[in-house]
Amino acid sequence: MVAPPMELTAAGLARAIRDGEYTPREVVESTLDRIHDRNDRTNAFVTVTDELAREMADAAERAIEDGESLGPLHGVPVAIKDLSDVEGVRTTSGSALFEDRVADSDSPFVARLKAAGAVVVGKTNTPEFGLGTTTDNRVAGPTGTPFDPGRVSGGSSGGAGAALGDRLVPLAPGSDAGGSIRIPASFCGVYGLKPTFGLIPTVGRPNGFANDSPFTTNGPMARTVEDAAIAMDVMAGSHPRDPFSVPKRDDYRAAVDRPIDEMTIAYSPDMGTYPVDPDVREVLEDAVSAFERAGATVDAVDPELGHTKEEILNAYYTMATGRWQALIDDLEDQGFDPRGEDRDRLRPYLVDLIMDADEPTTRERHRAEIVRTHVFDGLQDLFERYDLLVTATLGTTAFPHGEEPAAIDGVEIESFRGWVLTQPYNLSGHPAASIPAGFVDGLPVGMQIAGERHADDDVVAASAAFERRRPWRDEYPQ
């Protein structure tokens, strides 16, 4: 007898629907029931699209009855982060300014998911405008990890991570400008891949060139590597309205089954400069052996990025601040007054981060770009000798809401992002995934796997090989 929909992967649901074991409507009704029953635990969803989901499910059933060609995600429920548009559905971007805004078209990757047969069941929570490593806003409130809802789910794709970890949906894509896919993947015990920059298009307007720095990309999040690979195959590829988009050149689902016995892997839990909690480090030391059991060669290394963690983070902030301040200009162009009467409608964190920050000078930006170049060159030097670099995703496990860490293993850190090892790959554009590696006191630990630019298939192959030897699908809350 086929398992209940909540226990099936996206690939398993697609097979069950094709084989007639479930109808798309049965899957959607089961999914909606679970969302309504459990969303209060984590606050993963900000909007549930019951009517749209049923309409899409009914259309999927008619396609089966009419003998139409079925896409790889036909009838599979998917949740969309509330920064991305779904036609006819509100997109709040986590801001009270846009609490009632309804999108008039689909974001490009959403249109591709729909074309592949996916059924949109709702929008997942995000911090205001996606600016944050934890997820909280004035529209929907905070989102917690399913493993302990009193602790953060990460950000900015925190709703997506929580929805997956609580088995509300099998697919929930995220976006990543500094770790926003990988941070919640680590805290929520799921798989998240930040692809090579440009592989999944982003069509931004009014400034179509705003996405040049830091590198921001959409990417798949799922409970299994196979599901993420299928979503990558659907979402990836160039787009005529994204000047930075690149063609898809690999079959990511095929990479799931590829052996890694000829791969060389560099292992550095702290990336040579970041503090990592000893308990997290112990989990990683045990987990990394799975690559060796899969046949890969693993060497302990000390990457040379040319700068300390503080210098890298400062460069990231310098480059990001200019872009964030442009967001305020865009709000003004839309008729808001974020520096005046609408200021109190924004979260204080956002005000501090953007409006009370000094605008970077041309010289400061130039120096930040030099740091970025050094980071890029350091990674390129390493990838000339190794196929992959494995590190911690984060230096800590999920912490209670409102209690960002001020230190790790006795080392003082910047509390909002100092515990994150993800930004170097946003600066460089390399693909990087977070994969569940184990637990500390019942809280998930993420392992970060990064590869050469456009070698996303290698990251997928190694992730899948790890998953076969250390599966995690039975570890999720019931």
C-alpha positions as CSV (number, residue, x, y, z in Angstrom):
1,M,0.0,0.0,0.0
2,V,1.3,3.4,-0.9
3,A,2.5,5.6,2.0
4,P,0.5,8.8,3.0
5,P,1.4,11.8,0.9
6,M,3.2,13.6,3.8
7,E,5.7,10.7,3.9
8,L,6.4,10.7,0.2
9,T,9.1,12.7,-1.5
10,A,8.3,15.0,-4.5
11,A,9.7,12.3,-6.8
12,G,7.6,9.6,-5.0
13,L,4.4,11.7,-5.2
14,A,5.0,12.3,-9.0
15,R,5.4,8.6,-9.5
16,A,2.3,7.8,-7.4
17,I,0.2,10.2,-9.4
18,R,1.5,8.9,-12.7
19,D,0.7,5.3,-11.5
20,G,-2.8,6.2,-10.4
21,E,-2.1,5.5,-6.7
22,Y,-3.1,9.1,-5.9
23,T,-5.0,11.8,-7.8
24,P,-3.6,15.3,-7.7
25,R,-6.7,16.4,-5.8
26,E,-6.2,13.8,-3.1
27,V,-2.6,14.9,-2.7
28,V,-3.5,18.5,-2.5
29,E,-6.3,18.0,0.0
30,S,-4.0,15.9,2.2
31,T,-1.4,18.7,2.0
32,L,-3.8,21.5,2.8
33,D,-5.2,19.5,5.7
34,R,-1.7,19.1,7.1
35,I,-0.8,22.7,6.6
36,H,-3.9,23.9,8.4
37,D,-3.4,21.4,11.2
38,R,0.3,22.1,11.9
39,N,1.2,25.6,10.6
40,D,0.7,27.1,14.1
41,R,3.7,25.0,15.3
42,T,6.3,26.8,13.2
43,N,4.4,29.6,11.4
44,A,6.0,28.5,8.1
45,F,3.2,29.8,5.9
46,V,2.0,33.4,5.6
47,T,-0.6,32.6,2.9
48,V,-2.3,29.3,2.1
49,T,-3.8,29.3,-1.4
50,D,-6.6,26.7,-0.9
51,E,-8.7,27.8,-3.9
52,L,-5.8,28.1,-6.3
53,A,-4.3,24.8,-5.2
54,R,-7.6,23.0,-5.8
55,E,-8.0,24.6,-9.2
56,M,-4.5,23.6,-10.2
57,A,-5.0,20.1,-8.9
58,D,-8.3,19.7,-10.8
59,A,-6.5,20.9,-14.0
60,A,-3.7,18.4,-13.3
61,E,-6.4,15.6,-13.1
62,R,-7.9,16.6,-16.4
63,A,-4.5,16.5,-18.0
64,I,-4.1,12.9,-16.9
65,E,-7.6,12.0,-18.1
66,D,-7.0,13.6,-21.5
67,G,-3.7,11.7,-21.9
68,E,-1.6,14.8,-22.0
69,S,2.2,14.6,-21.5
70,L,3.0,15.0,-17.8
71,G,5.8,17.1,-16.4
72,P,8.3,15.8,-13.8
73,L,6.4,17.5,-11.0
74,H,2.8,16.9,-12.2
75,G,0.5,17.3,-9.2
76,V,3.3,17.8,-6.7
77,P,2.6,20.5,-4.0
78,V,5.1,23.3,-3.8
79,A,5.3,26.4,-1.6
80,I,6.8,29.7,-2.8
81,K,8.8,32.1,-0.6
82,D,6.9,35.3,-0.1
83,L,9.5,37.4,-1.9
84,S,8.6,35.7,-5.3
85,D,5.4,36.4,-7.2
86,V,2.6,34.0,-7.9
87,E,0.0,35.4,-10.2
88,G,-3.2,36.4,-8.3
89,V,-1.6,35.7,-4.9
90,R,-0.4,38.4,-2.5
91,T,3.3,38.9,-2.2
92,T,4.0,40.7,1.1
93,S,7.8,40.5,1.0
94,G,7.4,40.3,4.8
95,S,6.6,44.0,5.0
96,A,3.5,45.8,6.3
97,L,3.9,48.1,3.4
98,F,2.9,45.3,1.1
99,E,0.5,43.4,3.3
100,D,-2.2,43.5,0.7
101,R,-0.2,43.6,-2.6
102,V,-1.3,41.0,-5.1
103,A,1.0,39.8,-7.9
104,D,-0.1,40.2,-11.5
105,S,2.3,37.7,-12.9
106,D,4.6,34.8,-12.0
107,S,8.3,35.0,-11.2
108,P,10.2,33.1,-13.9
109,F,11.1,30.1,-11.8
110,V,7.5,29.9,-10.5
111,A,6.2,29.8,-14.1
112,R,8.7,27.0,-14.8
113,L,7.5,25.0,-11.8
114,K,3.9,25.4,-12.9
115,A,4.8,24.3,-16.4
116,A,6.3,21.2,-14.9
117,G,3.0,20.4,-13.3
118,A,3.7,21.6,-9.7
119,V,0.7,22.8,-7.7
120,V,1.2,26.0,-5.6
121,V,-0.3,25.6,-2.1
122,G,0.9,28.8,-0.5
123,K,3.6,31.4,0.3
124,T,6.2,30.9,3.0
125,N,7.4,33.4,5.6
126,T,10.4,35.6,5.2
127,P,11.9,38.6,7.1
128,E,11.1,42.0,5.7
129,F,12.4,42.2,2.1
130,G,14.4,39.1,2.8
131,L,16.9,41.0,4.9
132,G,17.8,38.7,7.8
133,T,19.4,35.5,8.9
134,T,16.3,34.7,11.0
135,T,12.7,35.0,9.9
136,D,10.4,37.4,11.7
137,N,8.2,40.3,10.4
138,R,5.2,42.5,11.2
139,V,2.9,40.7,8.8
140,A,3.1,37.1,10.1
141,G,5.5,37.1,13.1
142,P,8.4,34.7,13.7
143,T,9.0,31.3,12.2
144,G,10.6,28.5,14.3
145,T,12.5,25.3,13.4
146,P,10.2,22.2,13.5
147,F,12.7,20.5,15.8
148,D,12.1,23.2,18.5
149,P,9.6,25.9,17.4
150,G,10.9,28.1,20.2
151,R,14.2,28.4,18.3
152,V,14.8,30.2,15.0
153,S,14.3,28.6,11.6
154,G,17.0,30.8,10.0
155,G,16.5,33.2,7.2
156,S,15.6,34.6,4.9
157,S,14.0,31.4,3.6
158,G,13.0,30.4,7.1
159,G,9.4,29.6,6.2
160,A,10.5,27.3,3.4
161,G,12.9,25.4,5.7
162,A,10.2,25.0,8.4
163,A,7.6,23.9,5.9
164,L,9.9,21.2,4.6
165,G,11.2,20.1,8.0
166,D,7.6,19.8,9.3
167,R,6.7,17.8,6.2
168,L,4.0,20.3,5.1
169,V,5.3,20.2,1.5
170,P,8.0,18.3,-0.4
171,L,9.3,21.3,-2.3
172,A,9.8,24.9,-1.2
173,P,12.3,26.9,-3.2
174,G,14.2,29.7,-1.5
175,S,16.5,32.6,-2.5
176,D,20.0,33.3,-1.3
177,A,21.9,36.6,-1.1
178,G,24.2,35.7,1.8
179,G,23.1,32.2,3.0
180,S,19.3,32.6,2.9
181,I,18.8,29.1,1.5
182,R,21.6,27.3,3.4
183,I,21.0,28.9,6.8
184,P,17.4,27.6,7.2
185,A,18.4,24.3,5.6
186,S,20.9,23.9,8.3
187,F,18.6,24.9,11.2
188,C,15.6,22.9,9.8
189,G,17.5,19.7,8.8
190,V,16.7,19.9,5.1
191,Y,18.7,20.2,1.9
192,G,19.2,23.5,0.2
193,L,21.3,24.4,-2.8
194,K,22.5,27.9,-3.8
195,P,23.3,27.4,-7.5
196,T,26.0,29.0,-9.5
197,F,25.1,32.6,-10.0
198,G,22.9,33.1,-13.0
199,L,21.8,29.5,-13.4
200,I,18.3,30.2,-12.1
201,P,17.1,33.5,-13.5
202,T,15.9,36.5,-11.5
203,V,14.1,39.2,-13.4
204,G,14.3,42.3,-11.3
205,R,12.7,45.6,-12.1
206,P,12.9,48.6,-12.3
207,N,16.6,47.9,-12.1
208,G,17.4,44.8,-14.1
209,F,21.1,45.1,-13.3
210,A,20.7,45.4,-9.5
211,N,21.5,41.8,-9.0
212,D,25.2,42.0,-9.8
213,S,26.5,42.3,-6.2
214,P,26.3,40.5,-3.9
215,F,25.3,37.5,-6.0
216,T,21.7,36.7,-5.3
217,T,20.0,33.6,-6.7
218,N,16.9,31.4,-6.3
219,G,17.5,27.8,-5.6
220,P,15.8,24.5,-4.6
221,M,15.1,23.4,-1.1
222,A,13.8,19.9,-0.3
223,R,14.0,17.0,2.1
224,T,16.0,14.9,-0.4
225,V,18.8,15.6,-2.8
226,E,16.8,13.9,-5.6
227,D,13.9,16.2,-5.1
228,A,16.1,19.3,-5.2
229,A,17.9,18.0,-8.3
230,I,14.5,17.6,-10.1
231,A,13.5,21.1,-9.1
232,M,16.9,22.4,-10.4
233,D,16.3,20.8,-13.7
234,V,13.0,22.6,-13.9
235,M,14.1,26.0,-12.6
236,A,17.5,26.4,-14.3
237,G,18.3,28.0,-17.6
238,S,18.7,31.4,-19.2
239,H,16.0,34.0,-19.5
240,P,15.8,36.8,-22.0
241,R,15.0,39.4,-19.3
242,D,17.8,38.5,-16.9
243,P,21.1,40.0,-18.1
244,F,23.1,37.7,-15.8
245,S,21.3,34.4,-16.6
246,V,23.3,31.5,-18.1
247,P,22.2,28.4,-20.0
248,K,21.5,25.1,-18.2
249,R,24.2,22.6,-19.3
250,D,23.8,19.6,-17.0
251,D,21.2,17.0,-16.0
252,Y,21.0,17.4,-12.2
253,R,18.7,14.4,-11.6
254,A,21.2,12.2,-13.5
255,A,24.0,13.5,-11.2
256,V,22.1,12.0,-8.2
257,D,23.1,8.5,-9.3
258,R,26.7,9.3,-10.3
259,P,29.5,7.7,-8.3
260,I,32.1,10.0,-6.6
261,D,34.9,7.6,-6.3
262,E,37.2,9.8,-8.4
263,M,36.4,13.0,-6.6
264,T,38.8,14.8,-4.4
265,I,37.3,16.7,-1.4
266,A,39.0,19.4,0.7
267,Y,37.6,19.5,4.3
268,S,37.9,22.5,6.6
269,P,35.1,22.8,9.2
270,D,35.9,26.4,9.9
271,M,37.0,27.5,6.4
272,G,40.3,28.6,8.0
273,T,38.8,31.7,9.8
274,Y,35.3,31.1,11.2
275,P,34.6,30.0,14.8
276,V,32.6,26.7,15.0
277,D,31.0,25.3,18.2
278,P,33.0,22.3,19.4
279,D,29.8,20.1,19.3
280,V,29.1,21.1,15.7
281,R,32.7,20.4,14.8
282,E,32.4,16.9,16.4
283,V,29.3,16.1,14.3
284,L,31.1,17.2,11.1
285,E,34.2,15.2,11.9
286,D,32.1,12.1,12.2
287,A,30.0,12.9,9.1
288,V,32.7,13.7,6.6
289,S,33.9,10.1,6.6
290,A,30.8,9.2,4.6
291,F,32.5,10.7,1.5
292,E,35.5,8.4,2.0
293,R,33.1,5.4,2.3
294,A,31.6,6.5,-1.0
295,G,35.1,6.3,-2.6
296,A,36.2,9.9,-2.6
297,T,39.5,11.2,-1.4
298,V,39.2,13.6,1.6
299,D,42.0,15.8,2.7
300,A,42.0,18.2,5.7
301,V,43.0,21.7,4.4
302,D,43.3,25.3,5.6
303,P,41.8,27.4,2.8
304,E,43.5,30.7,2.2
305,L,40.8,33.3,1.4
306,G,43.2,36.2,1.9
307,H,41.1,37.8,4.7
308,T,39.7,37.2,8.1
309,K,36.0,36.6,8.8
310,E,35.6,40.2,9.9
311,E,37.1,41.5,6.7
312,I,35.0,39.3,4.6
313,L,31.8,40.2,6.4
314,N,32.7,43.9,6.3
315,A,33.1,43.7,2.5
316,Y,29.8,41.9,2.2
317,Y,28.1,44.6,4.2
318,T,29.7,47.4,2.2
319,M,28.5,45.9,-1.1
320,A,25.1,44.9,0.3
321,T,24.4,48.2,2.0
322,G,24.4,50.1,-1.3
323,R,21.9,47.7,-2.7
324,W,19.7,47.8,0.4
325,Q,19.6,51.5,0.3
326,A,18.5,51.4,-3.3
327,L,15.5,49.4,-2.0
328,I,14.4,52.5,-0.1
329,D,14.7,54.6,-3.3
330,D,12.4,52.0,-5.0
331,L,9.9,52.3,-2.2
332,E,9.8,56.0,-2.6
333,D,9.3,55.6,-6.4
334,Q,6.2,53.4,-5.5
335,G,4.7,56.2,-3.4
336,F,5.9,55.2,0.1
337,D,7.7,57.5,2.5
338,P,10.1,55.1,4.3
339,R,12.2,58.0,5.6
340,G,9.1,59.8,7.0
341,E,5.6,58.7,7.8
342,D,6.1,55.1,6.8
343,R,9.3,54.7,8.8
344,D,7.5,53.3,11.8
345,R,5.9,50.6,9.6
346,L,9.3,49.1,9.0
347,R,11.0,46.8,11.4
348,P,13.6,48.6,13.6
349,Y,16.2,46.1,12.4
350,L,15.6,47.3,8.8
351,V,15.8,50.9,9.8
352,D,19.1,50.3,11.6
353,L,20.5,48.2,8.7
354,I,19.7,50.6,5.9
355,M,18.5,54.1,6.8
356,D,20.8,54.6,9.7
357,A,23.8,53.2,7.9
358,D,26.3,55.4,6.1
359,E,26.2,55.1,2.4
360,P,29.4,53.4,1.2
361,T,31.7,55.6,-0.7
362,T,33.1,54.7,-4.1
363,R,36.5,54.0,-2.5
364,E,34.9,51.8,0.2
365,R,33.1,49.8,-2.5
366,H,36.3,49.5,-4.5
367,R,38.1,48.1,-1.5
368,A,35.3,45.7,-0.8
369,E,35.4,44.4,-4.4
370,I,39.2,43.8,-3.9
371,V,38.4,41.7,-0.9
372,R,35.8,39.9,-2.9
373,T,38.3,39.2,-5.6
374,H,40.8,37.8,-3.1
375,V,38.0,35.5,-1.8
376,F,37.2,34.4,-5.4
377,D,40.9,33.8,-6.2
378,G,41.4,31.8,-2.9
379,L,38.5,29.5,-3.8
380,Q,39.7,29.2,-7.4
381,D,43.1,28.2,-6.2
382,L,41.6,25.5,-4.0
383,F,39.3,24.2,-6.8
384,E,42.3,23.8,-9.1
385,R,43.4,21.1,-6.7
386,Y,40.1,19.7,-5.4
387,D,36.7,19.1,-6.8
388,L,34.8,20.2,-3.7
389,L,35.2,22.1,-0.4
390,V,33.3,20.8,2.7
391,T,32.8,23.0,5.7
392,A,30.3,23.8,8.4
393,T,27.3,25.7,7.1
394,L,26.9,27.6,10.4
395,G,29.0,27.8,13.5
396,T,26.1,27.0,15.8
397,T,22.7,25.2,16.0
398,A,19.4,27.0,16.1
399,F,19.1,29.4,19.0
400,P,16.0,30.8,20.8
401,H,14.1,33.6,19.1
402,G,15.7,37.0,19.8
403,E,18.9,35.5,21.3
404,E,21.5,35.8,18.5
405,P,24.9,34.5,19.6
406,A,27.5,37.1,20.7
407,A,30.3,34.5,20.8
408,I,31.1,31.0,19.6
409,D,33.7,28.8,21.4
410,G,34.9,31.9,23.3
411,V,35.4,34.0,20.1
412,E,33.3,37.2,19.9
413,I,31.3,37.6,16.8
414,E,29.0,40.0,15.1
415,S,25.6,38.7,16.3
416,F,23.5,39.0,13.2
417,R,25.8,37.2,10.7
418,G,29.0,36.4,12.5
419,W,27.9,32.7,13.0
420,V,27.4,32.2,9.2
421,L,29.9,30.6,6.9
422,T,27.9,31.1,3.7
423,Q,28.7,34.6,2.4
424,P,32.0,33.8,0.7
425,Y,30.1,31.8,-2.0
426,N,27.7,34.7,-2.6
427,L,30.7,37.0,-3.1
428,S,32.3,34.4,-5.5
429,G,29.2,33.0,-7.3
430,H,30.2,29.3,-6.6
431,P,27.5,26.7,-6.0
432,A,27.1,25.6,-2.4
433,A,24.6,23.4,-0.6
434,S,23.8,22.7,3.0
435,I,23.1,19.0,3.8
436,P,21.9,17.5,7.1
437,A,25.0,16.1,8.8
438,G,23.6,15.1,12.3
439,F,22.4,16.6,15.5
440,V,23.5,18.3,18.6
441,D,21.0,18.0,21.5
442,G,18.2,17.2,19.0
443,L,19.0,20.2,16.8
444,P,20.1,19.7,13.2
445,V,23.7,20.5,12.0
446,G,24.3,21.5,8.4
447,M,27.4,20.6,6.4
448,Q,28.2,22.9,3.5
449,I,29.4,21.4,0.2
450,A,30.8,23.9,-2.4
451,G,32.2,23.3,-5.9
452,E,33.6,25.1,-8.9
453,R,31.4,27.5,-10.7
454,H,29.0,25.7,-13.0
455,A,29.9,22.4,-11.3
456,D,26.5,22.2,-9.6
457,D,26.3,18.6,-10.8
458,D,29.3,17.7,-8.7
459,V,27.7,19.3,-5.6
460,V,24.6,17.3,-6.3
461,A,26.4,14.1,-6.9
462,A,28.4,14.4,-3.7
463,S,25.3,15.4,-1.7
464,A,23.5,12.3,-3.0
465,A,26.4,10.0,-2.2
466,F,26.4,11.4,1.3
467,E,22.7,10.9,1.7
468,R,22.9,7.3,0.6
469,R,25.3,6.6,3.4
470,R,23.8,8.8,6.1
471,P,20.1,9.1,5.3
472,W,18.1,11.6,7.3
473,R,14.5,11.2,6.0
474,D,13.2,9.4,9.1
475,E,14.5,12.1,11.5
476,Y,11.8,14.7,11.0
477,P,9.1,15.5,13.6
478,Q,5.9,13.4,13.3
